[in-house]
Amino acid sequence: MSTMTVQTAPQAPAAAAPSVGERLDRMPITSTHRTLTAVVGVGLLFDTFENNLAGTISQVLQEDFAFNGTTLKLVLASAFVGQFFGSLLLGRVADRYGRRRAFLINLALYSGFSLLGAFSPNAAFLIVTRFFAGVGIGAEQSLSDCYLADVLPAKQRGRYTAWAYTLAFCGVPAVGFAALWLVPLSPLGIDGWRWLFVMGALGSAVVWVLRRGLIESPRWLAARGRHEEAEAIVERMEATLPASARAARQPHPAAPAPAHQAAQAAPAGGRKGPEPVRQSGIGVVFQARFRRRTTMLWLFTTLSVVGYYGFGALAPQILAAKGYDVVTGLGFTAVSFLGYPLGSLLTVPVMDRVERKRLVALSASVMALSGLGFAYAGSAGWIVFFGILYTLVSNVFSTVSHVFLAEQYPTAIRAAATGLAYSLSKLSAAALPFVLLPVLDGHGPGTMFAVIASAMAVLVVAVLVLGGSTTGRSVDQD
């Protein structure tokens, strides 16, 4: 008697529940997204206020403390040296202890030492307080970029990050016009420039209070194995959506699994997926799969500040070299700084429609050309025109750069790896006064901006040749 074997059709595997990252990427923008974007943006406002403060009032400080050339360079460089250490240290804190906790530490440091700086009796005290304020504010941009990359949906990430930076860069004209108003005055018998430090300290203290209410990054919680906490936060965000928009709660087999999950699920003998990220050290950025982007990012961050801070920090010195007095120079600088928030605003409609690296390359090229125009401008009208054009385009460049950098590494190492890249930009910025001021003093604005243009040309080549496409991709993908 023969035995009949009954073959049943294989059952389709049950659809896996979407991960925390997938649910965040599919989610439409909620009130939580808008609130955290605004709070992050206000915190970044004080970062831009700080980064442009010493450069904006450099001529005033030089006269008040009778700086020599070396002391001026140290004052301009001290905050950036502090930011180098802050980027390294607080990036590691953010990956180990959480984005929210690192946010609170960095603002507390900045607020306290900026307030101390207002009472500086001499140049040495000012340099020290600027250094420690820099440690506090140093990780602000990289932390903000990583946090927004963690929590914003993939298709809206660029647009809402651009909104955060539009708010942030209001700090640049704010410091310009505040300096123009306060520097000639002595409210309550206190030098006007000292009130600028007080404004930065008190404003950041208010932001510290606001940031206590931020949610922790669900992606970070999930990456640390704290899945219940991550799920609870995502569920609270989804609960604010209309019933028709809660599809992210249901399994969705069509969605690709994150790279680290695909690697774990690969069948024996099948093609091996990407290895999981090891969190034992920052040396992971030199693994084969990250080496190309790390090389690009390090070149990018080192050179980008040459163009960006080369103008913002040295504009008053450039105008002094053209023969304008302190107050007139501050007026031109303040008006030119209006281009910063306008540039970020321009990126809002295009950020998620144009590939990031192409937008970086285009804006960097226009920066180089407008900088040369500013250097050779011979009248007040042309100075203001090229000044606004330069700052406007440089903030298209800056805003897209922040999104682009935060998209390069997976969640487990994002803050530390991005902070390491940012730290190189701080060292580069600290070196700028020692490199560009001698060129300005010895050869004039034209040669100085030729040096800046050359740096931007190398940056463009590095990004186009080594950079990958990131627009619209999940940050969970390698």
C-alpha positions as CSV (number, residue, x, y, z in Angstrom):
1,M,0.0,0.0,0.0
2,S,1.5,3.2,-1.1
3,T,1.7,6.1,1.1
4,M,0.4,9.4,-0.2
5,T,2.2,12.4,0.9
6,V,0.1,15.4,1.2
7,Q,1.9,18.6,0.4
8,T,0.5,21.8,1.8
9,A,1.1,25.1,0.4
10,P,3.7,27.1,2.4
11,Q,2.1,29.6,4.6
12,A,3.1,33.2,4.1
13,P,5.2,34.4,7.0
14,A,3.4,36.7,9.3
15,A,4.2,40.4,8.6
16,A,6.6,41.6,11.2
17,A,5.6,44.6,13.3
18,P,7.3,47.7,12.1
19,S,10.3,48.9,14.1
20,V,10.4,52.1,16.1
21,G,12.4,53.7,13.3
22,E,10.0,52.7,10.6
23,R,7.0,54.0,12.5
24,L,8.8,57.3,13.0
25,D,9.7,57.6,9.3
26,R,6.1,56.9,8.2
27,M,4.5,59.2,10.7
28,P,3.1,62.5,9.4
29,I,4.2,65.7,11.2
30,T,2.6,66.0,14.6
31,S,2.4,68.8,17.2
32,T,5.3,67.0,19.0
33,H,7.5,67.4,16.0
34,R,6.7,71.1,15.6
35,T,7.3,71.8,19.3
36,L,10.7,70.0,19.5
37,T,11.7,71.7,16.2
38,A,11.0,75.1,17.7
39,V,12.7,74.3,21.0
40,V,15.8,73.0,19.2
41,G,15.8,76.0,16.9
42,V,15.7,78.5,19.9
43,G,18.6,76.7,21.5
44,L,20.6,76.9,18.2
45,L,19.8,80.6,18.1
46,F,22.1,81.1,21.1
47,D,24.7,78.9,19.4
48,T,24.8,81.3,16.4
49,F,24.7,84.3,18.8
50,E,27.8,82.9,20.6
51,N,29.7,82.0,17.5
52,N,29.4,85.5,16.0
53,L,29.7,87.4,19.3
54,A,33.4,87.9,19.7
55,G,34.0,88.5,16.0
56,T,31.2,91.1,15.9
57,I,32.6,93.2,18.8
58,S,36.3,92.4,18.1
59,Q,37.2,96.0,17.3
60,V,35.5,97.2,20.4
61,L,37.3,94.6,22.6
62,Q,40.5,95.5,21.0
63,E,40.1,99.2,22.0
64,D,38.7,98.5,25.5
65,F,41.4,96.1,26.6
66,A,44.2,97.5,24.3
67,F,44.7,94.1,22.7
68,N,47.8,93.4,20.7
69,G,47.5,91.2,17.6
70,T,48.2,87.9,19.4
71,T,45.6,88.6,22.2
72,L,42.9,89.4,19.7
73,K,43.6,86.1,17.9
74,L,43.4,84.2,21.2
75,V,40.0,85.9,22.1
76,L,38.6,84.9,18.7
77,A,40.0,81.4,18.8
78,S,39.3,80.5,22.5
79,A,35.6,79.7,22.1
80,F,36.3,77.5,19.1
81,V,39.0,75.6,21.0
82,G,36.5,75.0,23.7
83,Q,33.9,73.9,21.2
84,F,36.4,71.3,19.9
85,F,36.5,69.6,23.3
86,G,32.7,70.1,23.8
87,S,32.0,68.4,20.4
88,L,34.1,65.4,21.4
89,L,32.9,65.0,25.0
90,L,29.2,65.8,24.7
91,G,28.8,63.7,21.6
92,R,29.9,60.7,23.6
93,V,27.6,61.7,26.4
94,A,24.7,61.9,24.0
95,D,25.3,58.4,22.6
96,R,25.8,56.9,26.1
97,Y,23.4,58.8,28.3
98,G,20.9,60.2,25.9
99,R,20.3,63.3,23.6
100,R,18.1,65.1,26.2
101,R,20.7,64.9,29.0
102,A,23.5,66.1,26.8
103,F,21.3,69.1,25.7
104,L,20.9,70.1,29.4
105,I,24.6,69.8,30.2
106,N,25.8,71.8,27.2
107,L,23.4,74.8,27.8
108,A,24.1,74.9,31.6
109,L,27.9,75.2,30.9
110,Y,27.4,77.8,28.2
111,S,25.0,79.9,30.2
112,G,27.2,80.0,33.3
113,F,30.5,80.8,31.7
114,S,28.9,83.4,29.3
115,L,27.6,85.2,32.3
116,L,31.0,85.1,33.9
117,G,32.5,86.5,30.7
118,A,30.4,89.6,31.1
119,F,32.4,90.5,34.2
120,S,35.8,90.0,32.7
121,P,38.4,92.4,34.2
122,N,41.1,91.6,31.7
123,A,41.8,89.7,28.5
124,A,43.0,86.6,30.2
125,F,39.8,86.2,32.2
126,L,37.8,86.7,29.0
127,I,39.8,84.1,27.1
128,V,39.2,81.5,29.8
129,T,35.5,82.1,30.1
130,R,35.1,82.1,26.4
131,F,36.9,78.7,26.3
132,F,34.5,77.1,28.8
133,A,31.5,78.7,27.3
134,G,32.7,77.1,24.0
135,V,32.9,73.7,25.7
136,G,29.2,74.1,26.6
137,I,28.0,75.3,23.2
138,G,30.4,73.1,21.2
139,A,28.1,70.1,20.8
140,E,24.9,72.2,20.3
141,Q,24.8,71.9,16.5
142,S,25.8,68.2,16.3
143,L,23.4,67.3,19.1
144,S,20.6,69.2,17.5
145,D,21.3,67.7,14.1
146,C,21.4,64.2,15.5
147,Y,18.3,64.7,17.6
148,L,16.2,66.0,14.6
149,A,17.5,63.2,12.4
150,D,16.4,60.7,15.1
151,V,12.8,62.0,15.6
152,L,11.7,63.6,12.3
153,P,10.1,61.5,9.5
154,A,12.5,60.7,6.6
155,K,10.5,62.7,4.0
156,Q,10.2,65.8,6.2
157,R,13.6,65.7,7.9
158,G,15.3,68.3,5.7
159,R,12.3,70.7,5.6
160,Y,11.8,70.8,9.4
161,T,15.6,71.0,10.1
162,A,15.6,74.0,7.8
163,W,12.9,75.6,9.9
164,A,14.9,75.0,13.0
165,Y,17.9,76.7,11.5
166,T,15.9,79.5,10.1
167,L,15.0,80.3,13.7
168,A,18.5,79.6,14.8
169,F,20.1,82.1,12.4
170,C,18.0,84.9,13.6
171,G,20.7,85.0,16.3
172,V,23.3,86.3,13.9
173,P,21.5,89.6,12.9
174,A,20.4,89.7,16.6
175,V,23.9,90.0,17.8
176,G,24.8,92.4,15.0
177,F,22.0,94.8,15.8
178,A,22.3,94.4,19.5
179,A,26.0,95.3,19.2
180,L,25.1,98.3,17.0
181,W,22.7,99.5,19.7
182,L,24.6,98.6,22.9
183,V,28.3,99.2,22.1
184,P,28.0,103.0,22.1
185,L,26.1,102.9,25.4
186,S,26.8,102.0,29.0
187,P,23.5,101.0,30.6
188,L,23.6,101.2,34.4
189,G,27.2,102.2,34.0
190,I,28.2,98.9,32.5
191,D,30.0,98.7,29.1
192,G,27.5,97.9,26.3
193,W,29.5,94.9,25.1
194,R,29.2,93.2,28.5
195,W,25.4,93.3,28.2
196,L,25.7,91.1,25.0
197,F,27.3,88.3,27.1
198,V,24.5,88.7,29.7
199,M,21.8,88.5,27.0
200,G,23.3,85.2,25.7
201,A,23.6,83.7,29.2
202,L,20.0,84.6,30.3
203,G,18.5,83.5,27.0
204,S,20.1,80.1,27.1
205,A,19.0,79.6,30.7
206,V,15.4,80.1,29.5
207,V,16.0,77.5,26.8
208,W,17.4,75.1,29.4
209,V,14.1,75.2,31.2
210,L,12.2,74.6,27.9
211,R,14.4,71.6,27.0
212,R,13.6,69.8,30.2
213,G,10.3,69.0,28.5
214,L,11.8,67.4,25.4
215,I,11.2,63.7,24.7
216,E,14.1,61.4,24.5
217,S,15.0,60.1,21.1
218,P,13.0,56.9,20.5
219,R,15.6,55.6,18.1
220,W,18.3,56.1,20.7
221,L,16.2,54.3,23.3
222,A,15.7,51.4,21.0
223,A,19.4,51.3,20.0
224,R,20.2,51.0,23.8
225,G,17.7,48.1,24.3
226,R,15.1,50.3,26.1
227,H,12.3,49.2,23.7
228,E,9.4,49.7,26.1
229,E,10.3,53.3,26.7
230,A,10.8,53.9,22.9
231,E,7.5,52.2,22.1
232,A,5.7,54.3,24.7
233,I,7.0,57.6,23.3
234,V,6.1,56.6,19.7
235,E,2.6,55.5,20.8
236,R,2.0,58.9,22.5
237,M,3.0,60.6,19.3
238,E,0.8,58.4,17.2
239,A,-2.1,58.9,19.6
240,T,-2.3,62.6,18.5
241,L,-3.0,61.6,14.9
242,P,-6.4,61.1,13.3
243,A,-7.5,57.5,13.2
244,S,-7.0,57.4,9.4
245,A,-3.3,58.3,9.9
246,R,-2.4,55.6,12.3
247,A,-1.4,53.0,9.8
248,A,2.1,53.0,11.2
249,R,0.7,50.9,14.1
250,Q,-0.1,48.0,11.8
251,P,2.5,45.6,10.3
252,H,3.6,46.7,6.8
253,P,5.4,43.9,5.0
254,A,6.4,46.2,2.1
255,A,8.6,48.3,4.2
256,P,12.3,47.4,4.0
257,A,13.9,46.3,7.2
258,P,16.7,48.4,8.7
259,A,20.2,47.2,7.7
260,H,21.0,45.8,11.2
261,Q,17.8,43.7,11.2
262,A,18.5,42.4,7.7
263,A,21.9,41.3,8.8
264,Q,20.5,39.4,11.7
265,A,17.8,37.7,9.6
266,A,20.1,36.6,6.7
267,P,19.7,32.8,6.1
268,A,22.6,30.5,6.6
269,G,24.7,30.4,3.4
270,G,22.9,33.5,2.1
271,R,24.4,36.8,1.3
272,K,25.6,38.5,4.5
273,G,24.2,41.9,5.3
274,P,26.0,44.7,7.0
275,E,27.6,43.9,10.3
276,P,26.0,45.4,13.4
277,V,27.7,48.6,14.6
278,R,30.0,48.0,17.4
279,Q,29.7,50.6,20.2
280,S,33.1,49.8,21.8
281,G,34.9,52.8,20.4
282,I,34.7,55.7,17.9
283,G,37.1,53.7,15.7
284,V,34.0,52.3,14.1
285,V,34.0,55.3,11.7
286,F,37.1,53.8,10.0
287,Q,35.4,50.5,9.2
288,A,35.3,49.7,5.5
289,R,31.6,50.7,5.1
290,F,32.1,54.1,6.8
291,R,35.6,55.0,5.6
292,R,34.6,56.8,2.4
293,R,32.0,59.0,4.1
294,T,34.3,59.7,7.1
295,T,37.0,60.9,4.8
296,M,34.5,63.1,3.0
297,L,33.0,64.5,6.3
298,W,36.4,65.3,7.8
299,L,37.5,67.2,4.7
300,F,34.1,68.9,4.6
301,T,34.0,70.0,8.2
302,T,37.6,71.2,8.2
303,L,37.1,73.4,5.1
304,S,33.5,74.5,5.5
305,V,34.3,76.9,8.4
306,V,36.9,78.6,6.3
307,G,34.1,80.0,4.1
308,Y,31.4,80.3,6.8
309,Y,33.3,81.8,9.7
310,G,35.9,83.4,7.5
311,F,33.2,86.0,6.8
312,G,31.1,86.0,9.9
313,A,34.0,86.3,12.4
314,L,36.2,88.7,10.4
315,A,33.7,91.0,8.7
316,P,34.4,93.9,11.1
317,Q,38.1,93.5,10.5
318,I,37.6,93.4,6.7
319,L,35.6,96.7,6.9
320,A,38.2,98.3,9.1
321,A,40.8,97.4,6.5
322,K,38.7,99.2,4.0
323,G,38.8,102.3,6.1
324,Y,35.4,102.3,7.9
325,D,35.2,103.2,11.6
326,V,33.8,100.9,14.3
327,V,30.2,102.1,14.3
328,T,29.9,102.3,10.5
329,G,31.5,98.8,10.3
330,L,29.0,97.4,12.8
331,G,26.2,98.9,10.8
332,F,27.3,97.3,7.6
333,T,27.9,94.0,9.4
334,A,24.5,94.0,11.1
335,V,22.7,94.6,7.7
336,S,24.8,91.9,6.0
337,F,23.8,89.5,8.8
338,L,20.2,89.7,7.7
339,G,21.1,87.2,5.0
340,Y,21.6,84.4,7.5
341,P,18.0,83.7,8.4
342,L,16.8,84.5,4.9
343,G,19.2,81.9,3.5
344,S,17.9,79.2,5.9
345,L,14.3,80.2,5.0
346,L,15.1,79.7,1.3
347,T,16.1,76.1,2.0
348,V,12.7,75.1,3.4
349,P,10.9,74.5,0.1
350,V,13.9,72.9,-1.7
351,M,15.6,70.9,1.0
352,D,13.7,67.6,0.4
353,R,13.5,68.1,-3.4
354,V,17.1,68.6,-4.3
355,E,19.8,66.0,-3.5
356,R,21.8,67.3,-0.5
357,K,25.3,67.0,-1.9
358,R,24.4,69.0,-5.1
359,L,22.9,71.8,-3.0
360,V,26.0,71.9,-0.8
361,A,28.3,72.1,-3.9
362,L,26.2,74.8,-5.6
363,S,25.9,77.0,-2.5
364,A,29.6,76.7,-1.7
365,S,30.5,77.8,-5.2
366,V,28.3,80.9,-5.0
367,M,29.8,81.7,-1.6
368,A,33.3,81.8,-3.1
369,L,32.2,84.2,-5.9
370,S,30.2,86.5,-3.6
371,G,33.1,86.6,-1.2
372,L,35.4,87.9,-3.9
373,G,32.8,90.5,-4.8
374,F,32.6,91.7,-1.1
375,A,36.4,91.9,-1.0
376,Y,36.7,94.1,-4.1
377,A,33.5,96.2,-3.5
378,G,34.4,99.9,-3.5
379,S,31.2,101.5,-2.4
380,A,28.8,101.1,0.6
381,G,26.0,99.8,-1.7
382,W,28.1,97.1,-3.2
383,I,29.5,96.1,0.2
384,V,26.0,95.6,1.6
385,F,24.8,93.8,-1.5
386,F,27.7,91.3,-1.6
387,G,27.6,91.0,2.2
388,I,23.9,90.0,2.2
389,L,24.4,87.7,-0.8
390,Y,27.3,86.0,0.9
391,T,25.5,85.5,4.2
392,L,22.3,84.4,2.4
393,V,24.0,81.8,0.3
394,S,26.3,80.7,3.2
395,N,23.2,79.8,5.2
396,V,21.7,77.8,2.4
397,F,25.1,76.0,2.5
398,S,25.1,75.7,6.3
399,T,21.5,74.5,6.7
400,V,21.8,71.7,4.1
401,S,25.2,70.8,5.6
402,H,23.7,70.2,9.0
403,V,21.1,67.8,7.6
404,F,23.7,66.1,5.3
405,L,26.1,65.5,8.2
406,A,23.5,64.0,10.5
407,E,22.4,61.5,7.9
408,Q,25.8,59.8,7.5
409,Y,25.9,57.4,10.5
410,P,23.5,55.0,12.2
411,T,21.8,55.8,15.5
412,A,24.1,53.9,17.8
413,I,27.1,56.0,16.9
414,R,25.4,59.1,15.3
415,A,26.1,61.7,18.0
416,A,29.7,60.7,18.8
417,A,30.7,60.2,15.1
418,T,29.1,63.4,14.0
419,G,30.5,65.2,17.1
420,L,34.0,64.0,16.1
421,A,33.6,65.4,12.6
422,Y,32.2,68.7,14.1
423,S,35.2,68.9,16.4
424,L,37.5,69.2,13.4
425,S,35.5,72.2,12.3
426,K,36.1,73.8,15.7
427,L,39.8,73.4,15.4
428,S,39.7,74.8,11.9
429,A,37.7,77.8,13.1
430,A,40.1,78.3,16.0
431,A,43.0,78.4,13.5
432,L,41.3,80.9,11.2
433,P,42.3,84.1,13.0
434,F,46.0,83.0,12.9
435,V,45.8,82.1,9.2
436,L,43.4,84.7,7.7
437,L,44.2,87.8,9.8
438,P,47.9,87.9,8.7
439,V,46.7,87.4,5.1
440,L,44.2,90.3,5.5
441,D,46.8,92.5,7.2
442,G,49.6,91.7,4.7
443,H,47.8,91.4,1.4
444,G,44.2,92.8,1.8
445,P,40.7,91.5,1.5
446,G,41.1,90.3,-2.1
447,T,43.8,87.8,-1.3
448,M,42.1,86.7,1.9
449,F,38.9,85.8,0.0
450,A,41.0,84.1,-2.7
451,V,42.2,81.7,0.0
452,I,38.7,81.2,1.2
453,A,37.5,80.5,-2.4
454,S,40.3,77.9,-2.9
455,A,39.2,76.1,0.3
456,M,35.6,76.0,-0.9
457,A,36.7,74.6,-4.3
458,V,38.4,71.6,-2.6
459,L,35.3,71.1,-0.5
460,V,33.0,71.0,-3.6
461,V,35.2,68.3,-5.2
462,A,35.3,66.2,-2.0
463,V,31.5,66.3,-1.6
464,L,30.7,65.5,-5.2
465,V,33.3,62.7,-5.6
466,L,33.1,61.1,-2.1
467,G,29.6,62.0,-0.9
468,G,26.6,59.7,-1.2
469,S,22.9,60.5,-1.8
470,T,20.9,60.9,1.4
471,T,17.7,62.8,0.5
472,G,14.6,61.0,1.6
473,R,16.5,57.9,3.0
474,S,15.9,56.5,6.4
475,V,18.7,57.3,8.8
476,D,18.5,53.6,9.9
477,Q,19.9,52.5,6.6
478,D,23.7,52.2,6.2
